[in-house]
């Protein structure tokens, strides 16, 4: 029992849990009633759109790819919905079109990556620039608002107490993502492809189809997050969600997902999501400015890439030492061994 507890705490998820407890302890000492339900919900609401996209990004990175266009897609989908509504389209139609744009461009990203064979870094970097450019063409330098009350209420008013629709959507998607990744055939395929796409192809796995589905989901979820953000803010600008991709990727990697794919858990991603939300709040409490916060998050991104790889190397060395008797203990008499090696004939 005790050994199993130590093993769990020694895992990456255990380390995240310890860091989370330390961060919570600091925030509690600085702010009274910090751990109240309403305060925690408000804290979560400020980053709920990022949290939703993080779930999809976990699948992308575990499959061995990257999607740098998610934040730009959030801005584009919000811009599409705002522009259509401003031109006279009903808001439900504008929302459906915005979601369709997200799924369509996500599928296009997946096609270029999985079928054409281009690097996901290059493809989604083009999307990062292109989607933001389209948003600027649609919204320009204006702030488009005046949405129906029922739409803004989705992001600003609680459906049950302080719980907004965005939080309910995140909770449902978190459950679906966890079950899919860890207990379904699609999740197993995601891990297999992330470990080695070539081996997956030789095993009869449709790597291209699986990756296209993952990128389509990424585009659709990003578009959904963009629409929800428009509802919460009550207005849309071309810069909506600008720079969010850094936080999203950082949280996924900090959650223990390997940048090389094939490794990671949704539990770790959820823990890191809550950790970063509380860490940002702690930085605000400490009076640290936004630019410094960005630098700290960037440092976390570097550490989240380096530390799991270093830990993996240490574990591998320990495993080899345990499996090789000659590495575990030196000869009983080193002087005798040396004499035997240098004796003539």
N, C-alpha and C positions, 0 to 999 in steps of 0.2 A: 504493500500500500504506500509506504513512505517512499520506496524506490520509484514507484510509478509517478508519484507527485513530483519528485525531483526531476524525473525525466521530462515531464510536461513543462515544468518551469524552465528547464534548460533549452527547450525548443524556442524557435523564433517567436511563436505566439506567446509563450511565457514571458519572454523579454518585453514584448509589447505591452503585456498586461502590467508588468512591474513599472514600466515607464508611464503608463496611463495612470496608475495609482499615485505615482510621485507627482505628476502634473495636476491631478485632481486635488491632492493634498496641498500643493502650493496655492492653487486658486481658492480653495476653501479658507485658507489662512488670510487671504487678502480681501475676500468678498464674503460678507455674511449671506447666508441662505443661498449659497452658490449651487448646492446640490438639490434644490427644490425642483419638483417636476416641471413647473412652468418655466423656470429659468433654463433648464436643460433642453426643453422643447424649443424655446426661443433661440438658444444657441445653435441647435440643430437646423432650425429653419433658415438661418442665415447662410448655410452652406448646403442646403438640401439638393439643389440642382447639380452641384459637383458630385455629391454622394451618389446620385442616381447614375451619372455617367461613369463613375468609378466602377460600378458593377459590370458594365459592358467592357470597359477597358481591361479588366482583369482577364476576361476571355481572350481578348486580342493579344495581350502580352504573353499569356500562358501558351498560346498557339505559336509563339515565336515571331510575332509581328509587332508593329507599333502603329498607332493612329494619332498623328499630330493635328488632325483637322477637327477634333471633337468640339473645341471651344468655338471655332469659326462656324461650324455647323449649328451650334446653339444660337449664335448671332444671326445666321442666315435664316433659320427657321422662324425665329422671332420677327425678323424683318419681313419675311414672306407673309406671315399672318397679319402683321400690322399694315403692310402695303395693300393687301387684298381687302382688309376691313375698311381702310381709308378710301378705297375705290368703290365701295358700296356692296361688297360681298358679305353675306351673313357670316357671323363669327364662327359658327360650327364648320362652315365650308372652308373658311380661311385656316382653321386649325387642321382639318383633314389634309388640305393641300400642303401645309407646312410639314406635316408628318410624312406625307408621300415624297416630298422633296428630300427629306432626310434619308428615308429608306432607299430612294433612287440613287442618290449620290453615294450612299454607303455601298450599294451593290456595284456601282461603277468603280469605286475604290477596290473592292474585292476582285472585280474582273481583271483590272490591270495588275493586281498583285498575284492572284492565283492562276489566272489563265495566261496572261501575257508574260508574266514572270518578272515584272519590275519590282524593285525594292519598295517595301511598304514605307520606308523612311522617305524616299523620293516622291512617291505617289501622294502620300498624305501631307507632305510638306507643300506640294502644289495645291492640295485642297485647303491647307491652312491659309495660303495667300489668296487663292481663287474664291473660296466661299466668303471670306471677309470682304473681298472686292465686290462680289455680287450684293452683299448686304449694304455696302455703301452706295451702290447704284440704286437700290430700292429705296433706302431711307435717306440717303445723302447725309447732310449735317444736321438734320432736324431730329426732334424728339416727337415720335408719333404716339399719341395716347387717346384718351376718350373712349376707352373700351367699355362694353356693357358691364353693368354692375355684377351680373352673375359670373362673368369671366374673372374680373379682378377679385371677387370674393373667393374664388377657388384658391388663390395664392395668399390671400390676406386674412381671411376669416376661418376659424376652426370649424370643422364639420362636427366633431365631438369634442367639446371643451376647447382647448387650445390647439388640437391636432388638425392641421390643414390637410387638404387633398394631397399635396405634394408628399407629406410624411407618410400617408397611407399608401401612396403609390410606391414610395421607396421601400416600405416594409414588405409589401407584396413582392416587389421585384427582388429584394434581398433573399426572401425565402425561395423564390423560383430559381434564382441564380445559384444559391447554395445547393439545392436539390439537383439541379441540372449538372453542375460542375462535378459534384462528388458522388452522385447516385444514379447517373444515367449514362447510356451509351454515347451520347453526344459529348458529355464531359470527358469520358475516357478517350474519345477520339481527339479532343482538344489537347489533352496531355501527350498522347502518342505523337501527334503532329508536331507539338512543341519540342519534344525530345529529339525527333528525327523525322522530317517529312519524307525523306527517301525511304526509310524503313517502313513508314506508313503506306507509301505507294506500293512497295513490294508485297505488303500484307493485304493488298486489295482495298485499302481505304481510299475513298474519294477525297483526296486532300483539297483539290480545287473547290469542290462543292462546299465542303465544311468551312473553308476560309471565306468563301463568298457569303455564306450564311452569317458568320461571325461579324464581318464588316458591315453587312446589311443591318444587323441588330445594333451595331455600334452607331451607325448613322441614324437609325430610327430612334434609339434611346436618347441620343444627343439632341435630336429635333424635339422630342418630347420635353426634355429638360429646358430647352430654349423657350418653348411655349409656356411652360410653368413659370419660368423666370419672368416672362413678360407679364403674366398674371400677377405675380407677387409685386413687381415694381410698378405696374400700372402704366408703363410707357416703354418704348423701344427706341434705342439708338443703334447706329451701325457698330458702335464699340461694345455692344452688349456681350458679356462673358469674355471680353478680351483678356488674354493672359491666363485663363483658367486651366489650359492644358498642362502647365507646369505643376500646379497643385494636384491635378488628377493623376498624372503619371507618378509623381512623388508618393502619393498615398498608396498606389498599387504596389510600387517597388518596396516601400517601407513595410508593407504588409507581408513581405517575404516572397513575393512573386519574382522569379529570376528574369532579368532583362533578356536572357538568352532563350527563355521559354521552357515549358515542360515542368516547371516547379512552382508551387504556391498553393495557398488555400484561401477559400472565401472567408473563413473565420479570421485569418490574419488580416485580410483586407478590411473587414468590418471593424476590427480592433484599431487598425491604423487610421481609419476614417474618423473614429471618435477621438483618437489621440490627437490628430492634427487639429480638429475643431477646438479641442480644449487647449492645445498648445497655442494656437493663434489667440484665443481668448486670454490666456495667461500673458502673452506678449503685450496685448492691449492694456491689460491691468498694470503691467510693469512700465507702461508709458513708451513702449518701443514703436517707432514710426512705421508706416507702410513699406517704405523702401528697405528698411532694415529687416522687416518681417519677410520680405521676398528673398533677401539674401540668406536668411536663416533657413527658409524652406528649400532654397537651392542647395545649401549645405546638407540638409537632410536627404535631398535627392542623391548627392554624391555618396553619402554614407550608406544609403539604402542599397546602392549598387555594390559598393566595396565590401561592406561588412558580411553580407551573406556569402560572398565568394571566398573571403578569408576564413570564415567559419567552416565552409565546406572543405577547404584545403586542410584545415586543422583536423577535422573529423576523419578525412581520408588518410592522413598520416597516422592518426591514432589507430585506425582500423588496420592499416598495413602493419603497424608495429605489433598489434595484438595477434595478427595472423601469421607473422614471421617470427619464429622463436629466436633466430639469430639477432633480431633487432631489439628483443625485449630485455635481454641480459647479456653482459659481456662474458667472455670465457672466465672460468673460475681462477685461473692462474695466467695472467697476461704475460708474465715473464717467461713461463714455460712455453706458451704458444709462440712467443717471439723467438726463443731458442730453437724450437722445432722447425721454424720457417727459415732460419739462417744457418742451420747445421749443414755441413757439406755432404754431398753425395746422396 
